[in-house]
Amino acid sequence: MRGVGRLARPLQHWDRPSAGKAAFIVSKTPIGFEPPRAQAWQRKLLLALAAAAVLGLGAWQWLRPAAASGGNAVRTVNIAAIAHPFQGQQIYSGLTGVIIRDGWLKAELAKRGVELAFTPVPTAVGGPLINEGFSGKRIDFASYGDFPAVIAVAGGVPLKLVAPLAQGQETYIVVRNGLQAASIADLKGKRIALHRGRPWELPFSKLLDANGLKFSDFTIVNINPSATPAALSSGSVDAAVLLADGLLAQERGIGKILWSTKQAPRDWKMRAELFGRADFVNDNPQLTQLVVDAYLRAAAWSAQDANRDQVIKDSSRGSLPINVVVNDLDPRISWRDRYLPYYDDALRSHYRSVTEYALKRGLVREKVDADALLDDRFVQQGLKDLDLAKFWSAAEPAAAQGNS
């Protein structure tokens, strides 16, 4: 035991915190795309950018140079995570929201004279903003996606994946109404909206490879997700690669789902994890252990069937209604297994694919060592300290398969 202690109460008696899910808002202005009916979606794009700016205003503050500290002792643990506005408040995504409501991590750090700070980051600028925070040592941990983390490491910002947070997010291909297509091959020569350099580009690339296709077989339109529905409606693009907003597009009658990662091996899914700044992790293993323990506690609470409805309800705060959140769930994965914190074969295979793809597509100049990126010591210790070693044990063999 590392001084963290066991849970004060059984899992089923925890207070009911809430979990959020990131809203899908605009990321960057589209490059090289001027459709005939551009004015409508451009107005929507500007509105989305304005909303993102309001949320991101506070986040930019921690990128300013800070006053020099007189000592090396850690005074504050800073965690950045995706958040979005909801009813006048900033709602944190997933397990981070659970941690904030639970209050356990804040209390444990306070016992050691350390404050806890959370920095909300809008989806629109999540990856780049978090990477700048890591680079400037303004943040110590961040819950964010696989692609930007790999890009940060390749750019000379040492990071460690200290806790897997879930089993990945789905990617969807949506085709416009009136287009007859039964497979990805039927889209050859068509215009496909894909926001380049974002995590959902990898499963799309894997789908092409699996069908003997190349990017050059299509006209790839670099457009952010918030502008995509208008482009589909107007016929400016024939199909789009999206996350759960693809389901929303289908529900609103904008198009229909052609394919999703629910039909693919598990390691094709986009992933988001808890990453830590390598120097902080190595210099402060006890504080790192507390942070990882907090995420393990949140995962164990969320994984219980008794809390499923609450998690889904809170995940719908923002742009996705409850039925879309439910339909986005992969039926191959049980509710408990969605929160597996294991460094299994599927996880390792996924990050090897990410690092190889980033190099192949020129997103990075040097390949990142995927195995060196993963640091499982804190999860292993936390599972023991929190008496959670057997909580997911029955699911471990299935999780390690990584395929459908």
C-alpha positions as CSV (number, residue, x, y, z in Angstrom):
1,M,0.0,0.0,0.0
2,R,1.3,3.5,-0.8
3,G,-0.6,5.5,1.8
4,V,-3.6,6.0,-0.4
5,G,-5.9,3.8,1.7
6,R,-8.9,1.7,0.8
7,L,-12.3,3.0,-0.1
8,A,-14.1,4.4,2.9
9,R,-17.4,2.9,1.7
10,P,-18.4,0.1,-0.6
11,L,-18.8,0.9,-4.2
12,Q,-22.5,0.7,-4.2
13,H,-22.8,3.3,-1.5
14,W,-20.7,6.1,-3.1
15,D,-22.4,9.4,-3.6
16,R,-23.8,9.8,-7.0
17,P,-21.5,12.2,-9.0
18,S,-22.3,12.9,-12.6
19,A,-20.4,12.4,-15.8
20,G,-20.4,14.5,-18.9
21,K,-19.6,13.9,-22.5
22,A,-17.8,16.3,-24.8
23,A,-20.0,18.3,-27.1
24,F,-18.8,18.2,-30.7
25,I,-18.1,21.8,-31.7
26,V,-16.1,23.4,-34.4
27,S,-12.4,22.9,-34.4
28,K,-10.7,25.0,-37.1
29,T,-11.9,26.9,-40.1
30,P,-12.1,24.5,-43.1
31,I,-9.2,24.6,-45.5
32,G,-9.7,24.7,-49.3
33,F,-13.5,24.3,-49.2
34,E,-15.8,26.8,-50.9
35,P,-19.0,25.0,-51.7
36,P,-21.6,26.7,-53.9
37,R,-24.0,27.2,-50.9
38,A,-21.3,28.1,-48.4
39,Q,-23.0,31.1,-46.8
40,A,-25.4,29.2,-44.5
41,W,-22.9,26.8,-43.1
42,Q,-20.2,29.6,-42.8
43,R,-22.6,31.6,-40.6
44,K,-23.1,28.5,-38.4
45,L,-19.4,28.0,-38.3
46,L,-18.8,31.5,-37.1
47,L,-21.5,31.1,-34.4
48,A,-19.8,27.9,-33.2
49,L,-16.4,29.5,-33.1
50,A,-17.9,32.3,-31.0
51,A,-19.3,29.8,-28.5
52,A,-16.0,28.0,-28.4
53,A,-14.2,31.2,-27.8
54,V,-16.4,32.0,-24.8
55,L,-15.6,28.6,-23.2
56,G,-11.9,28.8,-24.2
57,L,-11.3,32.3,-22.8
58,G,-10.6,31.0,-19.3
59,A,-8.5,28.2,-20.6
60,W,-6.2,30.6,-22.4
61,Q,-5.4,32.3,-19.1
62,W,-3.2,29.4,-17.9
63,L,-1.0,29.7,-21.0
64,R,0.2,33.1,-19.8
65,P,3.7,33.1,-18.2
66,A,3.4,32.5,-14.5
67,A,5.3,34.2,-11.7
68,A,8.4,32.3,-10.7
69,S,8.0,30.1,-7.7
70,G,10.4,30.3,-4.8
71,G,10.7,26.5,-4.3
72,N,10.3,23.2,-6.0
73,A,7.5,21.8,-3.8
74,V,4.3,21.1,-5.6
75,R,1.6,23.6,-4.5
76,T,-1.1,22.8,-7.0
77,V,-1.9,19.8,-9.2
78,N,-3.4,21.0,-12.5
79,I,-5.6,18.8,-14.6
80,A,-6.9,19.9,-18.0
81,A,-10.0,18.2,-19.5
82,I,-12.5,18.8,-22.3
83,A,-15.5,20.8,-21.1
84,H,-18.5,22.4,-22.7
85,P,-21.1,25.0,-21.6
86,F,-24.4,23.8,-20.3
87,Q,-27.0,26.0,-18.6
88,G,-24.5,28.7,-17.8
89,Q,-21.9,26.3,-16.4
90,Q,-18.9,24.5,-17.8
91,I,-19.5,20.8,-17.7
92,Y,-16.5,18.5,-17.7
93,S,-16.5,15.3,-19.8
94,G,-16.7,11.8,-18.5
95,L,-14.7,10.7,-15.5
96,T,-13.3,14.1,-14.8
97,G,-16.8,15.3,-14.0
98,V,-17.3,12.4,-11.7
99,I,-14.0,13.2,-9.8
100,I,-15.1,16.8,-9.4
101,R,-18.5,15.9,-7.9
102,D,-17.0,13.1,-5.7
103,G,-14.5,15.5,-4.1
104,W,-12.2,12.7,-2.9
105,L,-9.1,13.8,-4.9
106,K,-9.4,17.4,-3.7
107,A,-9.7,16.2,-0.1
108,E,-6.7,13.8,-0.3
109,L,-4.5,16.5,-1.9
110,A,-5.5,19.0,0.8
111,K,-4.3,16.6,3.5
112,R,-0.9,17.0,1.9
113,G,-1.1,20.8,1.5
114,V,-1.7,20.6,-2.2
115,E,-4.5,22.4,-4.1
116,L,-6.4,20.9,-7.0
117,A,-7.2,22.9,-10.1
118,F,-9.2,21.9,-13.2
119,T,-8.8,23.7,-16.4
120,P,-11.7,23.5,-18.9
121,V,-10.7,23.2,-22.5
122,P,-13.2,23.4,-25.4
123,T,-13.3,20.6,-28.0
124,A,-12.6,23.2,-30.7
125,V,-9.0,23.8,-29.5
126,G,-8.5,20.9,-27.1
127,G,-5.5,19.1,-28.5
128,P,-3.3,22.1,-29.4
129,L,-4.2,24.0,-26.2
130,I,-3.5,21.1,-24.0
131,N,-0.2,20.5,-25.7
132,E,0.8,24.1,-25.2
133,G,-0.1,23.7,-21.5
134,F,2.1,20.6,-21.2
135,S,4.9,22.3,-23.1
136,G,4.8,25.3,-20.8
137,K,4.4,23.1,-17.7
138,R,1.2,24.9,-16.9
139,I,-0.6,21.6,-16.5
140,D,0.4,18.3,-15.0
141,F,-2.3,16.0,-16.3
142,A,-4.8,16.0,-19.1
143,S,-7.7,13.8,-20.2
144,Y,-7.6,14.0,-24.0
145,G,-7.2,12.2,-27.2
146,D,-4.6,9.8,-28.7
147,F,-3.5,11.8,-31.8
148,P,-2.6,15.1,-30.0
149,A,-0.7,13.3,-27.3
150,V,1.4,11.4,-29.8
151,I,2.1,14.6,-31.7
152,A,3.2,16.3,-28.4
153,V,5.6,13.5,-27.6
154,A,7.0,13.6,-31.2
155,G,7.5,17.4,-30.8
156,G,9.7,17.0,-27.7
157,V,7.1,17.1,-24.9
158,P,7.6,14.0,-22.8
159,L,4.3,12.5,-21.7
160,K,3.1,9.2,-20.1
161,L,-0.2,7.5,-20.5
162,V,-0.9,6.9,-16.8
163,A,-4.5,5.6,-17.0
164,P,-6.7,4.2,-19.8
165,L,-10.1,5.9,-19.4
166,A,-12.5,3.9,-21.5
167,Q,-12.8,1.5,-24.5
168,G,-12.8,4.2,-27.2
169,Q,-15.3,6.4,-29.1
170,E,-17.1,5.4,-32.2
171,T,-16.5,6.8,-35.7
172,Y,-19.3,7.0,-38.3
173,I,-19.5,7.5,-42.1
174,V,-22.7,9.3,-43.0
175,V,-23.8,9.6,-46.7
176,R,-26.1,12.4,-47.9
177,N,-29.8,11.7,-48.8
178,G,-30.4,10.5,-52.3
179,L,-26.9,8.9,-52.7
180,Q,-27.1,5.1,-53.3
181,A,-24.2,3.5,-51.5
182,A,-23.9,0.2,-49.6
183,S,-20.2,0.2,-48.8
184,I,-17.1,2.5,-48.8
185,A,-16.2,1.2,-52.2
186,D,-19.4,2.9,-53.6
187,L,-18.1,6.2,-52.5
188,K,-15.0,6.0,-54.8
189,G,-14.7,9.3,-56.6
190,K,-17.1,11.1,-54.3
191,R,-16.5,14.1,-52.0
192,I,-16.0,13.1,-48.4
193,A,-15.8,15.6,-45.5
194,L,-13.0,14.7,-43.1
195,H,-11.4,17.1,-40.7
196,R,-7.8,16.2,-41.3
197,G,-5.4,15.4,-38.4
198,R,-8.2,14.6,-36.0
199,P,-8.4,11.1,-34.3
200,W,-11.3,9.9,-36.4
201,E,-9.0,10.0,-39.5
202,L,-7.2,6.8,-38.3
203,P,-10.3,4.5,-38.4
204,F,-11.2,6.0,-41.8
205,S,-7.7,5.2,-43.1
206,K,-7.9,1.7,-41.7
207,L,-11.2,1.1,-43.5
208,L,-9.7,2.2,-46.8
209,D,-6.7,-0.1,-46.3
210,A,-9.0,-3.0,-45.5
211,N,-10.9,-2.4,-48.7
212,G,-7.9,-1.8,-51.0
213,L,-8.6,1.9,-51.3
214,K,-6.5,5.0,-51.0
215,F,-7.2,8.6,-50.0
216,S,-6.6,9.6,-53.6
217,D,-9.6,7.5,-54.6
218,F,-11.8,10.2,-53.1
219,T,-12.0,14.0,-53.0
220,I,-11.3,14.7,-49.3
221,V,-12.8,18.0,-48.1
222,N,-11.1,19.3,-45.0
223,I,-14.1,20.6,-43.0
224,N,-14.8,20.7,-39.3
225,P,-17.7,18.7,-37.9
226,S,-20.0,21.6,-36.9
227,A,-20.2,22.7,-40.6
228,T,-20.6,19.2,-42.0
229,P,-24.4,18.8,-41.6
230,A,-25.1,21.9,-43.7
231,A,-22.6,20.7,-46.3
232,L,-24.4,17.3,-46.4
233,S,-27.8,18.9,-46.7
234,S,-26.8,21.2,-49.5
235,G,-25.1,18.3,-51.4
236,S,-21.7,20.1,-51.2
237,V,-20.3,16.8,-50.0
238,D,-21.5,13.3,-50.6
239,A,-20.4,11.8,-47.2
240,A,-18.8,12.7,-44.0
241,V,-16.6,11.1,-41.3
242,L,-18.0,12.0,-37.8
243,L,-18.2,10.9,-34.2
244,A,-21.5,10.6,-32.4
245,D,-22.8,13.6,-34.2
246,G,-23.1,11.3,-37.2
247,L,-25.9,9.6,-35.4
248,L,-27.4,13.0,-34.7
249,A,-27.2,13.8,-38.4
250,Q,-29.1,10.7,-39.3
251,E,-31.8,11.4,-36.6
252,R,-32.3,14.8,-38.1
253,G,-32.8,13.4,-41.5
254,I,-29.6,14.9,-43.0
255,G,-28.2,11.6,-44.1
256,K,-27.8,7.9,-43.2
257,I,-25.1,5.9,-41.5
258,L,-23.1,3.8,-44.0
259,W,-20.5,2.4,-41.6
260,S,-19.2,2.7,-38.1
261,T,-16.4,1.3,-36.0
262,K,-18.9,-1.0,-34.3
263,Q,-18.4,-3.1,-37.4
264,A,-14.6,-3.1,-37.0
265,P,-12.0,-4.5,-34.6
266,R,-12.0,-2.8,-31.2
267,D,-8.6,-1.2,-31.6
268,W,-9.9,0.9,-34.5
269,K,-11.8,3.2,-32.1
270,M,-10.7,6.7,-31.2
271,R,-9.3,6.8,-27.7
272,A,-8.8,9.3,-24.9
273,E,-6.8,8.7,-21.8
274,L,-5.2,10.3,-18.8
275,F,-1.8,11.6,-19.8
276,G,0.7,13.1,-17.4
277,R,3.8,15.2,-17.9
278,A,6.7,12.8,-17.7
279,D,8.9,14.9,-15.4
280,F,6.0,15.5,-13.0
281,V,5.1,11.8,-13.0
282,N,8.6,10.8,-12.2
283,D,9.3,13.5,-9.7
284,N,6.0,13.1,-7.8
285,P,4.9,9.4,-7.9
286,Q,2.8,9.7,-4.8
287,L,0.7,12.7,-6.1
288,T,0.5,10.9,-9.5
289,Q,-0.8,7.8,-7.7
290,L,-3.6,9.9,-6.0
291,V,-4.7,11.3,-9.4
292,V,-4.8,7.9,-11.0
293,D,-6.6,6.5,-8.0
294,A,-9.3,9.2,-8.4
295,Y,-9.8,8.2,-12.0
296,L,-10.0,4.5,-11.1
297,R,-12.6,5.3,-8.4
298,A,-14.6,7.3,-11.0
299,A,-14.4,4.5,-13.5
300,A,-15.5,1.9,-10.9
301,W,-18.5,4.1,-10.0
302,S,-19.5,4.7,-13.6
303,A,-19.1,1.0,-14.5
304,Q,-21.8,-0.1,-12.1
305,D,-25.1,-1.0,-13.7
306,A,-26.9,0.9,-10.9
307,N,-25.3,4.1,-12.1
308,R,-25.8,3.6,-15.8
309,D,-28.9,5.8,-16.2
310,Q,-27.3,8.6,-14.3
311,V,-24.1,8.4,-16.4
312,I,-26.2,8.4,-19.7
313,K,-28.3,11.3,-18.5
314,D,-25.3,13.4,-17.6
315,S,-23.6,12.4,-20.9
316,S,-26.5,14.0,-22.8
317,R,-25.9,17.4,-21.4
318,G,-24.9,19.5,-24.4
319,S,-25.6,18.8,-28.0
320,L,-26.4,15.0,-27.9
321,P,-29.9,13.8,-26.7
322,I,-30.2,10.7,-24.5
323,N,-31.3,8.4,-27.4
324,V,-28.2,9.4,-29.4
325,V,-25.9,8.7,-26.4
326,V,-27.6,5.3,-26.0
327,N,-27.4,4.4,-29.7
328,D,-23.7,5.3,-29.7
329,L,-22.9,2.5,-27.3
330,D,-21.2,-0.5,-28.9
331,P,-23.4,-3.6,-28.2
332,R,-20.3,-5.8,-28.2
333,I,-19.0,-4.2,-25.0
334,S,-20.8,-4.6,-21.7
335,W,-21.5,-1.5,-19.6
336,R,-18.9,-2.5,-17.0
337,D,-16.3,-3.3,-19.7
338,R,-16.6,0.2,-21.2
339,Y,-14.5,1.4,-18.2
340,L,-11.8,-1.2,-18.2
341,P,-8.5,0.4,-17.1
342,Y,-6.3,-2.3,-18.4
343,Y,-3.2,-1.9,-20.5
344,D,-4.3,-4.8,-22.7
345,D,-3.4,-5.9,-26.2
346,A,-6.1,-3.8,-27.8
347,L,-4.7,-0.6,-26.1
348,R,-1.1,-1.4,-27.1
349,S,-2.1,-2.2,-30.7
350,H,-4.1,1.0,-31.0
351,Y,-1.2,3.2,-29.9
352,R,1.2,1.5,-32.2
353,S,-1.2,2.1,-35.0
354,V,-1.5,5.8,-34.0
355,T,2.2,6.3,-33.9
356,E,2.8,4.5,-37.3
357,Y,0.0,6.5,-38.9
358,A,1.1,9.8,-37.6
359,L,4.6,9.2,-39.1
360,K,3.2,7.8,-42.4
361,R,0.9,10.8,-43.0
362,G,3.6,13.4,-42.0
363,L,1.9,14.5,-38.8
364,V,5.2,14.0,-37.0
365,R,8.8,13.8,-38.2
366,E,10.0,11.0,-35.9
367,K,8.1,7.9,-34.8
368,V,7.0,7.8,-31.2
369,D,7.8,4.7,-29.2
370,A,4.3,3.6,-28.3
371,D,5.4,1.0,-25.7
372,A,7.5,3.7,-23.9
373,L,4.5,6.0,-23.8
374,L,2.4,3.6,-21.7
375,D,3.2,3.6,-17.9
376,D,1.0,1.1,-16.1
377,R,2.6,1.1,-12.7
378,F,0.0,3.5,-11.2
379,V,-3.0,1.6,-12.4
380,Q,-1.6,-1.7,-11.1
381,Q,-0.9,-0.2,-7.7
382,G,-4.2,1.6,-7.6
383,L,-6.3,-1.5,-8.3
384,K,-4.6,-3.1,-5.3
385,D,-4.9,-0.1,-3.0
386,L,-8.5,0.6,-3.8
387,D,-9.5,-3.1,-3.6
388,L,-10.5,-3.1,-7.2
389,A,-8.3,-5.9,-8.5
390,K,-11.2,-8.2,-8.9
391,F,-13.8,-5.7,-10.0
392,W,-13.0,-6.1,-13.7
393,S,-11.0,-9.3,-13.5
394,A,-13.7,-11.5,-15.2
395,A,-13.7,-9.1,-18.2
396,E,-10.0,-9.0,-18.8
397,P,-9.6,-12.0,-21.2
398,A,-12.4,-10.6,-23.5
399,A,-10.9,-7.1,-23.4
400,A,-7.5,-8.4,-24.5
401,Q,-8.8,-9.9,-27.7
402,G,-9.2,-6.4,-29.3
403,N,-11.3,-7.8,-32.2
404,S,-15.0,-8.2,-33.0
